Amino acid sequence: MKKTILGTACLFGLLAVAFGAFGAHGLKNIVDAQAVATFETGIRYQMYHAFFLFALGLIPYEMVKSKKTIYLCTVIGVVLFSFSIYVLALNSLVDFDFKVFGIVTPIGGLFLLAAWALLGYGIVKSKILK
């Protein structure tokens, strides 16, 4: 599980840097400033959660036993939250109206909140830190 968590952290970080470069250099020429700012919000939260996964991967299992659940909440949260924001920011470039999928953004946010809450609960209940 540790390799999976750390590998996913690397992937999310790599994609955040790549999407950030695209947003900073290519996106400004094809969408308005509000769409660029929206896109950057998705990048920022994706990178925050790449770091979150790194920390999760390095925490000993004995300290937080619900790592798999926290990992799944984080991955689902990033995909639903950040990736829906990317699509919504690029909505003006396609004929299909992706705004109908906007409901998944707050659902992704709830998964991210759940991941943080589960990690916090696990740390508080840990017998290692007493």
Secondary structure by P-SEA (a helix, b strand, c coil): caaaaaaaaaaaaaaaaaaaaaaaccccccccaaaaaaaaaaaaaaaaaaaaaaaaaacccccccaaaaaaaaaaaaaaacaaaaaaaaacccccccccccccaaaaaaaaaaaaaaaaaaaaaaccccc
